[in-house]
Amino acid sequence: MSLRILLAVDGSAGAMSAVKHVLKLRELLGTLEVHLLSVQVPVESGHVRWFISHEQLESYYREEGLAALQQAKAALDAVGQPYTAHIAVGHTATTIARYAGEVGAHQVVMGSHGRSGLGRALLGSVISEVIRLSPVPVTVVGREPPAPVEA
């Protein structure tokens, strides 16, 4: 039996750190089953729907989701790690937790944006909410420090 991981990505540097972490797990454990997930925040304003068709909105979500998945897919493809890609629309934390249950994940892996203080308070913490809602353990991977500059 292989470890089934839900890898939530958003195209950020933190997300790529999470991808690298999953690839390290692969080196240690061998076979992994990876479910790659990008969650798109829904357009909430009813007024937008007056000007944009349902099909246009769905196309927008798909394009944004594919863009968010692009780097992660490339990294997994480069080492031959199979995955199933998912694009979902909804509240980010709730959707990640729901998908973890739906795919039968053993673990959720996601990257941190590294916000602290006021930025975290104003924007909320998706990670904290995923940890609270997830039916399985959540691994949070911090961003890698920048490479040292040589003189």
C-alpha positions as CSV (number, residue, x, y, z in Angstrom):
1,M,0.0,0.0,0.0
2,S,1.3,3.4,-0.9
3,L,0.9,6.7,0.9
4,R,-1.9,8.7,-0.6
5,I,-1.1,12.4,-0.4
6,L,-3.3,15.4,-1.2
7,L,-0.9,18.1,-2.4
8,A,-2.6,21.5,-2.4
9,V,-0.8,24.1,-4.6
10,D,-1.5,27.6,-5.6
11,G,1.5,28.4,-7.9
12,S,3.5,30.1,-5.1
13,A,7.0,29.5,-3.9
14,G,5.6,28.0,-0.7
15,A,3.6,25.5,-2.8
16,M,6.8,24.5,-4.7
17,S,8.5,23.9,-1.3
18,A,5.6,21.5,-0.6
19,V,6.1,19.7,-3.9
20,K,9.8,19.3,-3.1
21,H,8.9,17.9,0.3
22,V,6.6,15.3,-1.4
23,L,9.4,14.4,-3.8
24,K,11.7,13.8,-0.7
25,L,9.0,11.6,0.7
26,R,9.0,9.6,-2.5
27,E,12.8,9.1,-2.2
28,L,12.3,7.7,1.3
29,L,9.1,5.7,0.9
30,G,9.1,4.7,-2.7
31,T,5.7,4.7,-4.3
32,L,3.3,7.5,-3.6
33,E,-0.2,8.2,-4.8
34,V,-0.4,12.0,-5.3
35,H,-3.5,14.0,-5.8
36,L,-2.6,17.5,-6.9
37,L,-5.2,20.1,-6.0
38,S,-5.7,23.8,-7.0
39,V,-8.6,25.6,-5.4
40,Q,-10.0,28.6,-7.1
41,V,-11.9,31.2,-5.0
42,P,-15.4,31.7,-6.5
43,V,-16.5,35.0,-7.8
44,E,-19.0,36.1,-5.2
45,S,-20.6,39.1,-6.7
46,G,-23.9,38.4,-8.4
47,H,-23.3,41.5,-10.5
48,V,-20.4,39.8,-12.3
49,R,-22.8,37.1,-13.5
50,W,-24.8,39.7,-15.4
51,F,-21.8,40.3,-17.7
52,I,-20.1,37.0,-17.8
53,S,-21.7,33.7,-18.8
54,H,-21.4,30.5,-16.8
55,E,-19.2,29.1,-19.5
56,Q,-16.8,32.0,-19.4
57,L,-16.6,31.8,-15.6
58,E,-15.9,28.1,-15.7
59,S,-13.2,28.7,-18.4
60,Y,-11.7,31.3,-16.2
61,Y,-11.5,28.9,-13.2
62,R,-10.0,26.2,-15.4
63,E,-7.3,28.5,-16.8
64,E,-6.4,29.9,-13.4
65,G,-6.3,26.4,-11.9
66,L,-4.1,25.0,-14.7
67,A,-1.7,28.0,-14.2
68,A,-1.5,27.3,-10.5
69,L,-0.8,23.6,-11.2
70,Q,1.7,24.1,-14.0
71,Q,5.0,24.2,-11.9
72,A,4.0,21.4,-9.6
73,K,3.0,19.2,-12.6
74,A,6.3,19.9,-14.3
75,A,8.3,19.0,-11.2
76,L,6.4,15.7,-10.7
77,D,6.6,14.9,-14.4
78,A,10.3,15.5,-14.4
79,V,10.9,12.7,-12.0
80,G,8.2,10.4,-13.3
81,Q,5.9,10.7,-10.3
82,P,2.3,9.9,-11.3
83,Y,-0.4,12.2,-10.0
84,T,-4.1,13.0,-10.5
85,A,-4.7,16.7,-11.0
86,H,-7.9,18.4,-9.6
87,I,-9.2,21.9,-10.0
88,A,-11.9,22.9,-7.6
89,V,-13.9,26.1,-6.9
90,G,-14.8,27.0,-3.4
91,H,-13.7,28.2,0.0
92,T,-10.0,27.2,0.0
93,A,-9.7,25.5,3.4
94,T,-13.1,23.8,3.3
95,T,-12.4,22.5,-0.2
96,I,-9.0,21.1,0.7
97,A,-10.3,19.3,3.7
98,R,-13.3,17.9,1.7
99,Y,-11.0,16.7,-1.0
100,A,-8.8,15.0,1.5
101,G,-11.8,12.9,2.6
102,E,-13.1,12.3,-0.9
103,V,-9.8,10.9,-2.3
104,G,-9.1,9.0,0.9
105,A,-5.8,10.8,1.5
106,H,-3.6,9.7,4.3
107,Q,-2.0,13.1,4.6
108,V,-2.4,16.7,3.2
109,V,0.8,18.5,2.3
110,M,0.7,22.3,1.6
111,G,3.2,25.1,1.6
112,S,3.2,28.2,3.8
113,H,3.3,31.7,2.4
114,G,5.3,32.8,5.3
115,R,3.0,35.6,6.4
116,S,3.1,36.7,10.0
117,G,1.8,39.5,12.2
118,L,-0.7,41.8,10.6
119,G,-0.6,40.1,7.2
120,R,-1.7,36.9,8.7
121,A,-4.3,38.5,10.9
122,L,-5.9,40.4,8.0
123,L,-5.8,37.6,5.4
124,G,-6.6,34.8,7.9
125,S,-4.8,31.5,7.9
126,V,-6.0,29.0,5.4
127,I,-3.5,26.5,6.9
128,S,-4.9,26.9,10.4
129,E,-8.4,26.2,9.0
130,V,-7.3,23.2,7.0
131,I,-5.6,21.8,10.1
132,R,-8.8,22.3,12.0
133,L,-11.1,20.8,9.3
134,S,-8.9,18.1,7.8
135,P,-9.9,14.4,8.5
136,V,-6.1,13.5,8.2
137,P,-2.8,15.0,9.3
138,V,-1.6,18.1,7.6
139,T,2.1,18.8,6.9
140,V,3.0,22.4,6.4
141,V,6.2,23.1,4.5
142,G,7.9,26.5,4.9
143,R,9.4,28.4,2.1
144,E,13.0,27.7,1.3
145,P,15.4,30.5,2.3
146,P,16.9,32.5,-0.6
147,A,20.2,31.3,-1.8
148,P,23.1,33.3,-0.4
149,V,24.5,36.0,-2.6
150,E,28.2,35.6,-3.4
151,A,30.4,38.6,-3.4
